[in-house]
Amino acid sequence: MIAEAQACSDQLAFALRSVKNAIRGLTPQQLEFVPPGLANSAATLVLHMAATEVTIGELLSGRRAPEDLRKAVLLDRYTPAPGGRPIAAADPGESADALTEKLDRARAFLTEVLEGLTAADLERTLTIGDRPTSVPFFLKLLPFHMASHCGQIMIIKRFLRPES
């Protein structure tokens, strides 16, 4: 794996462990909870993270992820789009184990793509909509994206009350 992809992968591995630890033990009801004034639940954020990794993997590789993976991460609803559109809420009843499995599958796809990148890929520019974006931008964006949403999940957890 080229150094830039390896650095991205290493940072993503840390972020993935952090997200898994953040949702471990939460009930489906806790995962669905949206605190007052916030826009998303932990479940929605996790699916969004997985969908983003699949989307960027598809962009970097130029190929579609397997349909069962796209369906699992609800890619039709969670595809990142510029413009600040809100993301759709996760389906009710998502468990921490199911969300973790979806994250793992998305990460496996992305890791395969990262392993295939070459030094020449670092010179490529991808056009998303009308916006040209360099491959190195995505390698820097991915860890930041995961860390940002993990922080949001930690904030949501502060609103949760222990169940009696």
N, C-alpha and C positions, 0 to 999 in steps of 0.2 A: 504494500500500500504506500502511495506517495506520502511524503511527510505532512502535507497540508490536510489530506484526508485522514491520516492517522491522528493528527491533533484534534480534528473535528470529532472523530470516532471516540477518542479517549474522553473528551469533554462530554459527549453525549452519553457515554456509559455512566459517568458520575451523575449526570442529571437524571438518567433513567432510574438509577438506584434511589435517588432522592424522591422522585415522584412515587415510586412503588412504596417506599417507606411512608410517604405522606398519606396514601390512601389505604394502606394496610389496616384491616380491622374496622373500617367504616362500613356501616350498613348501607343497603341500597337507598334508604330514606335519607341518610346523611349525605350520600353522594349526590342526591338530587337537590339538596337544599341550596337555595340561592338567598344569601343574606340581603337584608334591605339595602337598597342603594347600589348593589352590585348586579352585574349582568348575567353571570354564568354560574353553573354548579360545578363541582369538582368533576363529576362524570362528563359533563360537556367539555370541560377543558382537556381532560384526558383524551377523549375521542378526537378533539380538534388537534392535539399534539400528534396523535397517531396519523391522522389524515394528512397533516402537513408533511410529515416524514415520507409518507407514501407519494404525495404530490411532488415533492422535491426530488425524490428518487426517480420518479417517472420523467421529470424534466431533465435531470442530469443524464439519465441513461437513454432517453429517447424512446423508451418502451413502456407499455402499460404494465402495471402490477397485475398479478392474478386476480381474476374477478371475485373470487371468494374473499380475498384480502380487502379489495376495494369495498365490497359489500359490508364486511365486518367493521370497518372503520367509518362506515356511512359516508364514503367519499362524495357521493352525490349531494349530501347536505353540508359537509364540512370543508369543502374545497376552499382554501384561502383565496380571498379576492381583495384586491386593493379597494380602497374607498371607505373602509371602516364599517362595512355592513356587519350587523350582529350575526353571530353564528347560531344555528338552530339548536334547540335544547336536545340533550341526549334522551333516548327512549327511557321510560320509567323502568325501574327494576334492575338496572345494571349493577352487577356485584363488583367488588374490588378484584376478585379473582378473574372475572371475565374481562374487565378493563385492562388488567395486567397482561393477560394473554394477548389482547389486541395490540397493546404497546409492543410486546415482544415480537409479534409477527411483523408489525410495521418496521421495527428496528432491524429485524433480520433482512427484510427487503432492502432497506436503505444501506445497511452494512455491505451487502453484496454489491450494490452500486458503487459505494465508496471504494471498495477493494478493486474495482475495475477502472477507476480513474487513472489517467496518466498525466505526466507533466504537460503534455500538449493540451489536455482538457482545461488546464488553468488559464489558457489563453482564449478559451471559448466565451462567447457572449450569447446568452439565451434571451429571446424576446418573449415577454409575458405581456399579453395585451399589446400595448404600444410602448412598453418600457424595456429597453435593453438592460440586461443584468448579467454580470460576470459570474462564472462558476465560483471563484473565490468568495464572492459575496455570500453565496448560499452556504459555503463551508463555515463562514463566520456567523451567519444568521441562525443556523440550526441550534447550536448550543445556547445562544442567547434566548431564542424562542422557548426552548424547554425550561430554562432557568426562570424566565419571566412567569410562565404559567405555573410552575411549581410554587413560586412565591405567592401567586394568587390562591392556590389551593391551601397553602399554609394560613393565609389570611382567613379564608372560609372556615377552616378548622377552628379558628379562635372564636367563631360565632356559635359553634356547636356546643350543646349542653350534654354532659354525661347522661346517658339513659339510666333510669332507675329500674 
